[in-house]
Amino acid sequence: QTLLFGFSSGACNNAFACNMPRKSGSSHMPYTELTRVSSTFNRSLRIIHSQTANKASKIVVADQSGCITCFKWVKDVQLIFEQNKNEAITALSVDNEQRIVIAHGQTIETIRKKGKVLSTFNASLNEDITSVECRHNTVWCCGEYLYNCYKSGKDAHFFMCNDIIHDMILIDLGLDEYCPVLACKDKTIRVIHGSQILFEVEATAGVTALHQIPCHEPNYDETHKQIVYGLSNGGLGQLILNATDIHSGWLLDDPDEGTVNCITS
């Protein structure tokens, strides 16, 4: 199993690939250094998975110097493209059509995986964008306190949170559109439909990370979705929800751990 991760060292970040042994008595993981970039914000490293088994997946990383780098690893690093923007790139995602979506300042750009810029528009917000997601012609983005949704470049939805938004994911609850889920510093997870709160769940600490995984829990049908969330005190929790109800599940607390900054599977 290979784990891709970023490691910060002073003003420079390294992207590593780790080959993780299934059983090991050592805490040291052998790794290969792939590339070095400037300092990055959270959620600035993504994989564009290959659609065929015999082709290498692409890795895209964006940093605070305004550089976005896309490369693949085939015995050594092969650069796909590199672009420089005028300001720090604060958010990066890959949409359902394998297009790269970046935010710098209040500008959102959509880029093909070979580097062609498809679209650029200014969100005209009062905050820099810190989270961004895209599906087809719809963009969801968050600043420090504000959530906005744009359809074909026009305002569609807006919501202001009581405290800082740490993370955002999209979830399909079978409604007329995707619902953003917001992880907030005020110990709250908010599920938004349109411009209104659909669900609001209180956690035991500030919510710092979100990740959706398939729901195979007993007593829940196929309409239910499962979210795992991370907390500022190192805890992990579970939510199960559908369009009509939401349930809090297990909670793992570890007071010796630091903040959970990212969850993936």
N, C-alpha and C positions, 0 to 999 in steps of 0.2 A: 504494500500500500504506500502511495506517495502523498505527502502532505506539502502543500504550497503555502508559504507564509512570508511575511515581511518582518524584518528586525531593524530596530532603530539603533544607530550608534552615532551620537553627537548630531551633526548637521546632515548626516548621510543615512539613507535607508538601503538595506540590502534585500533582494528577493532571493529566497532559498527554496530548493526542493529537497525534501527529506525522504529517504527510503526507510520506512519504519518496519523493523522486524516484528513479527507477531509475538515473539517472546524474547525478552532480554532482561538480564540482571543489571544492566547499566542504565543510568539516566542520560547518557550521551547518545544522541542520534546522529549517525553519519549523514552529511549533507553535501550538496553541490551548490556553490554560489552561482546564480544565474546572471544577475546584473546589479548595478548600483544606481540609485537615483537620489534626488534630493529628499528632504523630509516630506512626509505625506500626512494627510488627514486620515481619520478612520474611514473605512469603506472605500479605499482608493485602489484596491487590487482585485482584479476579476479574471476569470477564465472563460474563454470562448470555446466551448467544447466542440471538437470535430464531430461531424455527422457520420463519418465512416471510421472504422477501427484502424485502418492502415494509414491514417493521416494524423499528424500531431496537433494537439489543441494549441490555441493561441493564448498568450498571457498579456494582459493590458494593465498598466500601472500609470497613475497620474500623480504629480507631486506639486509641492508648494512653490517651485520655481516656475510653474506654468507649463511644464513639459509632460506630454503624454507619449508613452512608449508602448508599442505592441510588438511582440516577438514570439517565436516558438523555439522549442528545444528539440533538435534532432542531432544528437551526439555533441553539438555545441549550439550556442545561441545564434539564431538567424533572425535578424531584424526585419520586421514587416513594414513598419513605418514609425516615424517620430515627428511630432509636431510641437511647436512652442506657441503658447498663448501669452497675452500681455499681463496676466495676473495668476495668482495661485489657483490651482484646480481644487475645489473644495468638495466635490462629490463626483462619483463615477458609478455607472451601472451598465448592464448589458440587457437589452430588451428581448422580447420573445421572437424577434426576427434576427437576432444576433447582431444588432446594431449597437455601437458604443454610444452611450449618452453621458456627457460631462457637463458640469456646471462650474463656471468661474465668475465670481462676483454675483451678478444677477442675470448672467447670460447662460443659456442652455444651448448646447450644440449636439447634433446627432451625426455620427461618423460611421461610415462603412468599415468593416474589419480590415480592409486594405488601405484605409486612410482618407478616402474621399469624404469631404464634408457635405452632408445632405441638407442640413437645415440649421439655421441659427436664429434665435429670437431672444429679445430682452424681456424678462419677466416683470420689470418695473415694480420691484418690491422695495420695502424699506430695510431689508436685511439681505445679507449674502445667503445663497442657497447652500445648505449643508447635507441634504438628502434629495435624491432624485430617482424617479422610476418612470418608465415609458412603455406604453402599449399602443401600437399602431400610431394614430394621430393624437393620442392623449398623453399628457405629461402631468405627473404628480410631483410636487416638490415641497420641501420644508425649509424654513429659515430657523432662527433660534426659537421663535414663538409662533410663527405663522405657517399654516398649511394652505397651499393653493393648488388648484387643478385647472389645467388649460386644455381645451379641445380645439384642435386646428389653430393654435396660437391665440385663442381668445379665452378670457376668464370664464370659468364654469362654476367653480366652487371655492369657498374660502372658509377658514376656521382659525380662530386665535386661541392658543392654549394658555392656561394659567401659569405655566412654568416652562422651562427649557425643554425642547424636543430633542432627544438623544438619538432616536432611530425611527425609521419608517419602513414598513413592508406593505405589499398589496396582497389582499386575500379575496378569493372568489367565493361569495356566499350564495350564488345563484340569483342575485338581484339584477337590476338593470345595468349595473356597472360595478367595477371593482371597488372594494372598500379599503381605504388606507388604515393601517393600524399604527398608532403613534406611541412610542415609548417616552415617557415624560419624567422629568426630574422630581416632580411632586408626588412620587410613589403611585402613579396612575398609568394604566394602559387605556387608551381611548380608541374605539373603533368608530370610524366616521363613514356615514353614508350621505353623499351629497355634501351639504354644508352643516349637517346636524350630527350630534353624537348618537350612534346606534347603541353602543354599550360602553360602560365605564367601569373598570375594575381596579380596586385598590390593591397595591402590593405592599410588601413589608419594608421596602427601601426604594430609592430612586431606580427607575427602570432604564437600563442602558443599552440593551440589545434585544433583537427579536429575530425569530427564525421559524418558518413553517415547515413541518414535517408531515408525512402521510399519517392519517388517523386510523389505527387498527385497534383502538380500545374497544373492549366488550361493552355492550349495552348502548352503543352509538351507531347510527346508520351512516350511509354513504354521504349524506348531506353535511355531516359534521367535519370541521377542520380542526387541526391541532397546531398550537403555537407554543414554542418553548421560549421563555424570556430570561434574560440575565439581569442581575441587580448590582447596584453600586457596592453592596457589602459582600459580593462574591456568591450570592445565592442564585439558584436556578429554579424556575417555576413552570407550570404547565397550565394552559388554557385550552378548553374544547368548546367550540361554538358553531352555531349555524345561523340562519337568518332570523331566528326567533328567540334564541336563548344562548346563554354563555355560562360555562361552569369552570371554576377553579379546581385544578387537580393537585398533583403532588408538588411539594416544595422541598428543595434541598438547600440546607443552610450550612455554610462553612465559614465561621468567623475568622479563620486564618488565611483565607484567600483574598485577593484584591478584587478590584472592579472587573466585571465581565464586560469586555469591549466588543466581542464578536462571537457569534454562534453560527456554525455551519454543519452540514452532514452530507 
